[in-house]
Amino acid sequence: MAEHSSIVIIGLPASGKTTFLAALWHLITARDVETALRFGNLRKGDVAHLNAIAARWRDAKVQDRTSVSGNRLVSMNLLDPANQAVRVTFPDVPGEAYRRMWEDRDCEPEIEDVLRAGNVLLFVHADAIQAPKWVVDEVALSKALGLEVPEGKEVPWHPRLAPTQVQLVDILQLLRASPLDMGPRRLAVMLSAWDKAREEGLTPAAYLEAKLPLLAQYLRRGADGWTWCVYGLSAQGGEYDLVEKDAKQVPEAEELRSLDRASTRIQLVGPEAETHDLTEPLAWLMA
């Protein structure tokens, strides 16, 4: 079994990384739909943790952030039809670790090692994009709502208030700068929660251009040599029940639980036809 490529999965907080890992683990272990890659072996990781998040995914319950906190490095080999392996490394840490790269210009040593590993799967929550805001628009809105607008008062700013696309472009630029640079790489942009975005009638590539124009221009101009592709992904397939005991059940979640094959709730829209196969972008990255 020859290993010839590696992939690291990253994203800002609440971008869908853990849901993807849960769905992927179910997909490659249940084997109830056809996939481009199949499970080889688990290199690093806690099987009990993977089984737990996959069980919550099958039960259509929102992942409990308290149970997935802390550094849980997951690394596995997936095999292609020629029995060649790709190593998928999933630093299942809070997205704040990537946000700190933007806010504090700091990166934990263990994450630094992982980020130099290979090609990149970047998660962006399509329904939670923080768009640029203009001061004049904010003032006009405040006045329209009857809110006080103090004249000449300085408004405190924090890097976390920066638009999503600014943070993402900066992180990608950091991956092409020392000490994280390892030369040209492949990048798959995963627009998660695609079930909420697809109502706009845009393809994932067109959605990227419309909602994240700075990121789209950065990639299109090829300044840092990324070979890239865009996917729309709904790894959940719809709304899930919250984990709180007194939370009301969501009718859509009950419908998802009733499916004969849980893997069919996965919706992946890429350059080709829609599929349930989460390994498709991983196969593209290793091509």
C-alpha positions in Angstrom: 0.0 0.0 0.0 1.8 3.1 -1.2 1.0 6.5 0.3 1.3 9.3 -2.2 -0.7 12.3 -0.9 -1.9 13.9 2.3 -4.8 16.2 3.2 -5.4 18.5 6.2 -8.9 19.7 7.1 -9.2 23.2 8.5 -11.8 26.0 9.1 -12.9 28.8 11.4 -15.1 28.1 14.4 -18.5 26.4 13.7 -17.7 25.9 10.0 -18.7 22.2 9.9 -15.5 20.3 10.4 -16.7 18.0 13.1 -20.0 17.2 11.3 -17.9 16.3 8.2 -15.7 14.0 10.3 -18.7 12.3 11.8 -20.4 11.8 8.5 -17.2 10.6 6.9 -16.5 8.1 9.6 -20.0 6.7 9.2 -19.7 6.7 5.4 -16.5 4.7 5.2 -17.4 2.3 8.0 -21.1 1.7 7.0 -20.3 1.3 3.3 -23.9 1.7 2.4 -23.2 3.9 -0.7 -20.6 3.7 -3.4 -17.5 5.9 -2.7 -14.4 6.9 -4.6 -12.2 6.0 -1.7 -12.5 3.3 0.9 -11.2 3.0 4.4 -7.7 1.7 4.8 -6.7 2.1 8.4 -6.8 4.5 11.3 -3.3 5.9 11.9 -4.1 8.1 14.9 -7.3 8.8 16.7 -9.7 7.6 19.4 -12.2 5.1 17.8 -14.6 5.7 20.7 -14.6 9.4 20.0 -15.2 8.8 16.3 -18.0 6.3 17.0 -19.6 8.8 19.4 -19.7 11.7 17.0 -20.9 9.4 14.2 -23.7 8.0 16.4 -24.9 11.6 17.1 -24.8 12.3 13.4 -26.9 9.2 12.7 -29.3 10.3 15.4 -29.6 13.7 13.8 -28.4 15.5 16.9 -26.2 18.6 16.9 -22.7 17.8 17.9 -22.0 18.6 21.6 -19.1 21.1 21.5 -18.1 20.1 25.1 -17.5 16.5 24.0 -15.4 17.5 21.0 -13.3 20.1 22.8 -9.6 19.7 23.2 -6.9 18.4 20.8 -8.0 15.2 19.2 -5.8 14.5 16.2 -7.4 12.1 13.8 -5.4 10.6 10.9 -6.5 7.9 8.6 -5.5 6.2 5.3 -8.1 6.0 2.6 -7.5 3.8 -0.5 -8.3 4.4 -4.1 -9.2 1.7 -6.6 -5.5 1.1 -7.3 -5.0 0.5 -3.6 -2.9 3.6 -3.2 -3.4 5.5 0.0 -4.1 9.1 0.9 -3.5 10.2 4.4 -6.3 12.5 5.7 -5.3 14.4 8.8 -8.0 16.0 10.9 -6.8 18.2 13.8 -10.2 18.0 15.5 -9.5 21.1 17.6 -11.8 24.1 18.1 -11.8 26.4 15.1 -10.5 29.1 17.5 -7.0 27.6 16.8 -7.3 28.8 13.2 -8.8 32.1 14.3 -5.8 32.7 16.5 -3.6 32.5 13.4 -5.5 35.6 12.1 -6.0 37.4 15.4 -2.7 36.7 17.3 -0.4 35.7 14.4 0.2 32.6 16.5 0.0 28.8 15.7 0.3 25.9 18.2 3.4 23.7 17.4 1.3 20.6 16.8 -1.0 22.4 14.4 2.0 23.9 12.6 3.3 20.4 11.9 -0.1 19.3 10.6 -0.5 22.3 8.4 2.7 21.5 6.6 1.4 18.1 5.7 -0.2 18.5 2.3 -3.3 19.7 0.4 -6.1 21.5 2.2 -9.8 21.0 2.7 -11.1 24.5 3.8 -14.6 24.6 5.5 -16.7 27.8 5.3 -20.2 27.9 6.8 -22.3 29.2 3.8 -25.1 30.5 6.1 -22.9 32.3 8.6 -20.6 34.5 6.4 -19.7 37.8 8.1 -20.0 40.3 5.3 -18.1 43.6 5.1 -20.0 46.5 6.8 -19.8 50.1 5.8 -19.9 52.8 8.5 -22.4 54.9 6.6 -24.7 52.0 6.3 -24.4 51.2 10.0 -25.1 54.8 11.0 -28.1 55.0 8.7 -29.5 51.7 10.1 -29.0 52.9 13.7 -30.9 56.1 12.9 -33.7 54.3 11.2 -34.1 52.1 14.3 -34.1 55.2 16.6 -30.8 54.2 18.2 -28.4 56.8 19.5 -25.5 57.6 17.2 -22.8 59.3 19.3 -20.8 61.9 17.2 -17.0 61.7 17.3 -16.9 58.7 19.6 -14.2 56.1 18.8 -15.7 52.6 18.3 -13.4 49.8 19.5 -12.4 47.3 16.9 -11.2 43.7 17.2 -9.7 41.4 14.5 -12.6 39.0 15.1 -14.9 41.7 13.6 -13.2 41.4 10.3 -15.2 39.9 7.4 -15.1 36.2 7.0 -13.3 36.4 3.6 -10.6 38.7 5.0 -9.8 36.1 7.7 -9.8 33.2 5.2 -7.6 34.9 2.7 -5.1 35.8 5.4 -5.0 32.2 6.7 -4.4 30.9 3.2 -1.6 33.4 2.7 -0.1 32.2 6.0 -0.1 28.7 4.6 2.1 29.9 1.7 4.5 31.8 4.0 7.3 30.5 6.2 7.2 28.4 8.4 4.0 26.8 6.9 4.9 27.0 3.2 5.6 23.8 1.4 5.1 24.9 -2.1 2.0 24.9 -4.4 -0.9 22.9 -3.0 -4.4 21.9 -3.9 -7.3 23.5 -2.1 -11.0 22.4 -1.9 -13.3 25.0 -0.5 -16.2 23.3 1.2 -19.3 25.6 1.5 -21.0 23.7 4.4 -24.8 24.0 5.3 -25.4 24.1 1.5 -29.0 23.0 2.1 -29.6 26.6 3.4 -27.7 28.3 0.6 -28.9 26.4 -2.5 -32.3 28.1 -2.4 -30.5 31.1 -4.0 -30.2 29.0 -7.2 -26.4 29.5 -7.5 -23.7 26.9 -8.1 -21.1 26.7 -5.4 -18.6 28.5 -7.6 -21.1 31.3 -8.3 -22.0 31.5 -4.6 -18.3 31.9 -3.7 -18.1 34.8 -6.2 -21.2 36.5 -4.9 -20.7 36.1 -1.1 -16.9 35.9 -0.8 -15.6 38.0 -3.7 -12.3 38.8 -2.1 -11.6 35.1 -1.5 -12.8 34.2 -5.1 -10.5 36.9 -6.6 -7.6 35.8 -4.5 -7.9 32.2 -5.8 -8.8 33.2 -9.3 -5.7 35.4 -9.7 -3.5 32.6 -8.6 -1.1 34.8 -6.6 -0.1 32.0 -4.2 -0.4 29.1 -6.7 -3.4 27.3 -5.3 -5.0 24.7 -7.6 -8.6 25.0 -6.3 -12.1 23.8 -6.5 -15.4 24.6 -4.8 -18.0 22.3 -3.4 -21.4 22.8 -1.7 -21.9 20.4 1.2 -24.7 19.5 3.5 -23.2 16.8 5.6 -26.3 16.9 7.9 -28.9 17.0 5.2 -31.2 19.3 7.2 -31.9 20.6 10.7 -30.8 18.5 13.7 -32.2 18.2 17.2 -30.3 20.2 19.9 -28.6 18.2 22.6 -30.3 19.9 25.5 -32.7 17.6 27.3 -35.7 20.0 27.2 -35.1 20.9 23.5 -38.0 20.3 21.2 -37.5 17.7 18.5 -37.2 19.0 14.9 -39.6 17.4 12.4 -36.9 17.4 9.8 -34.5 15.6 12.1 -37.1 12.8 12.6 -37.4 12.5 8.8 -33.7 12.1 8.5 -33.6 9.4 11.2 -36.2 7.4 9.3 -34.0 7.0 6.2 -33.1 3.4 5.4 -29.5 4.4 4.6 -28.2 7.3 6.7 -25.5 8.1 4.1 -28.1 9.3 1.6 -28.8 12.4 3.7 -25.4 13.7 2.6 -25.6 16.2 -0.2 -22.4 17.1 -2.1 -22.5 19.5 -5.1 -19.3 20.0 -7.0 -18.2 20.4 -10.6 -19.8 17.1 -11.5 -23.2 15.7 -10.6 -24.6 15.8 -7.0 -23.5 12.8 -4.9 -23.6 11.4 -1.4 -19.9 10.6 -1.6 -17.8 12.7 0.9 -14.6 11.1 -0.4 -15.0 12.7 -3.8 -13.3 16.0 -2.9 -10.6 14.0 -1.0 -10.0 12.0 -4.2 -9.8 15.3 -6.2 -7.2 16.7 -3.8 -5.0 13.6 -4.1 -5.2 13.6 -7.9 
